[in-house]
């Protein structure tokens, strides 16, 4: 059976891909760029072109943004405008909805900020992936805690932890080796014993202590 975090990830895959694909194509940038992360002006079309040809003016929403590989992460400083597109990007004339309505012939009621402006695809994807990762992290921590509890109740590992603490003056790698030797005597493979003892003693496999946690001691 698939785990809950995995099922959640599969459910979110389609909306993430939708946001990445369709969010990337919306808007007209000021000038071509290949920067991975950049901030620049952009314009989002909000009404059809008012005339014929590529030089016809369109009604849009000009804004600034921070994007990663073309995907907007943050958007701000939005203002309505009439704009035209050229080889370098676009030029625009800002104005109020009433002014732009008079110039474009578009109803003032139709000149409003689109919902998609508030949903930058990069930012939405980051939020979705972050929320999808929370259950996985919680589950991983729960599994880690259960594993520590089971190992701590095993007499063989209690002896190994005692051996780890027997020489506090030595470095952690030496102490971890001392505990692993105890586990090997009990028939536990050294690689398995080292990994489990490292978890119990809050050190990595090389014997580096995690200073944010306390190593358990057993009486």
N, C-alpha and C positions, 0 to 999 in steps of 0.2 A: 504494500500500500504506500502511495506517495505521501510524504510528510506534508503537514499543513503549509509551511513556508514555501515548499516547492509548488504545491497546488496554487498558492496565491501568486507566485511568480509567473506561472503559466497563464493565469487569468489576466495579469497585468501586461503580458507581452504584447498583445494586439494594440491596446491604447498607447503604449509606449512607442511602438513602431509607427502608429498613425501620427502621433505628435511629432516624431522625428522627421517623417517624410513630408507631411503637409505643412508643418511649421517652418521647415527650411525654405520652402518655396514662396512664402508670403512676404510681400514687401519689395521695395526697390531701394537698393543701397546707393549711397552718395558716390562711391567710386570702387572699382574692383580692388580686391585684396585677397591675400592668401594667409593672413595672420591667423594663428590658432586661437588666440584670445585677443579681442579688441573692443574698443568702444567707438561708436560713430553714429551719425544720423541715419535714419531710415524713414521710409514713408510706407504706410499701409493703405492701399486703395479702399475707399468706402463707398464709391459711387461709380457708375460707368463713365467712360470718356464722353466729353461734351461735344466732340467734333470728329472729323475724319482724319486719318493719317497718324503717324507716329508722333507728330508734334502737337497733337491735340491736348488740351488741358484736361486733367482728371482731378476729381475731388478726393483728397486723402487725409490721413492723419500722420503728421510728421512727429517723430519722437527720437529720443536718444536711447542707446541700448548698450549692454555688455553681452557679447555673444562668445560662444566657444564652438569653433568649426562651423560657423554659420547658424548656430542654434541660439536664439535669444535666451539669456538667463535672467536678465533684469531689463525693465523698460521704464522710462520716466520722461518728464518734460514734454508731454504730448500737446500738440496744437494742430487745429484744423488748417488746411491749406489747399490751394490749387497748385498742381505740379505738372511739369512736363519732363519727359525722359529723353536723355541723349546718350551718346556713347560712353560718357564718363559717369553717368548715374542719373541725377535729377536736379532740377532747379524748382523752387517753389515760392509761392506768395502766401504768407499766413494771413488769417483773418478770422473774424467771429462767424458763428453760424449764420447770422443775419446777413453779413456782408458777402459771404461765400454763396449763400442762397441766391442773392441778387445777381451775382456774377455768373453762376453756373446754371441757374434755372432749376436746381434741385430743391425740393421742399426743405424748409428749415427743420421740420420734424424728422427728416431722414438723416440730418447731419448730427450724428451722435457717435460716441466712441464704441467701436465694436467689442463684443465680449472677448474675442480672441486677443485683444490687446492686453487684457488682464491675465492671460494664460500663456506666457512665453513658453514655447515647447521645451527649451533646455531647463528652465526652472521647474516646470511641471514634471519633467522626467526625473530630475534630481529628487523632488519630493516623493514621487511614486516609488523610486528605487529605495529611498531612505525608509519609507513606511514598510516596504516589503522586507527590508532587512531586519527590522526590529523583532519580529517573531523568531527569525532565525537566531539572532543574538541571544534572545531570552531562552530559547530552547537549548542553545549551545552551553549557556551558563548553567542551566538546570542539569544537563547531562554531566557537565564537569563536576558539579557539586555532588551529584549522586555517585559518580565514580570515585571521588575522593572519600566519600563516606564508606563505600564498600571496601576500598583498599585499606582505609584506616582501621577497619574491624578485623582485617586479616592478620593473624599472629605473625606471619612471616614478614609482612610489611612493617608491623610494629617493631620487630627486631631490627629491620633494616633502618628505620627512622632513628632508633636508639643508637645504631652504629654511626649514622650520619652525625648525630650530636655528640658522639663520644670524644671527638677531637676538635673542639671549637677553635683551637689555635691554628689549625691547618686550613688551607684554602678549600673552597667549596668543591672543586673538581676532585680533590683527594677524598673528601668526606663522602661525596657521591659514589666514588669507586668503592669505598669501604662498605657502604650500604648495599651496593650491587653484588659484592662478593658474598654477603650473607644470603641474598636471594638466590644466587647461583647454587649455593650449598643446599638450598631447598628445592632445587630442580627447576627454577624459573629461568628461562633463556635470558642472557644478559641484556639484549636489546629491549626486550619487553620489561624486564625489571628496571632498567635505567629510565625508561620512559615513564613508567608508573611512579617510581620513587621521586623522579624530578617533579611530577605533578604534586605529590604529597608534600615535598619539601619546598615547593615554590621556587624551583630553580629550572633553568633550561637544561638540555641534555649535556651541555658542556660544563655545567656547574656554576653558572652565573645566577646569583640570587636576585629574585624580584623583591626590591626593597619596600614595595607597597603592601606586601602581605607577610603574615607571620607564619613561620614554619611550625607545624603542630608537634607537640611532644606527648609521648604516651607513658603513663606510669605503670 
